């Protein structure tokens, strides 16, 4: 995994995301996208900012969500993705560690017998 992120200039971001400078300014004001560094005084953005802007554009155009609402939705989506990643790690841990332990127990111990239902013949009166 590379530690370097692909960075793009403002003009590239505007072209790829099909937004105006004014819209980018609004998104920056809301903290939705921020430059990650500067090169010769020019802001550079992570290429992932394009996807973020495209998601916001779809939420606004398709569902009529305002910018603040879109920001909340994107944050919730990020949290869900983080939780899914954590859950995947837990499941992998269980399969790797506890699955082996369960198999070891199955090989060492016989299965407990299945209890038979009690049968009581009808009583004669």
Secondary structure, DSSP 8 states (H G I E B T S, - for coil): --S---EEEHHHHHHHHT--HHHHHHHHHTTSS--SEEETTEEEEETHHHHHHHHHHHHHHHH---HHHHHHHHHHHHHHHHHHHHHHHHHHHIIIIIHHHHHHHHHHS----------------
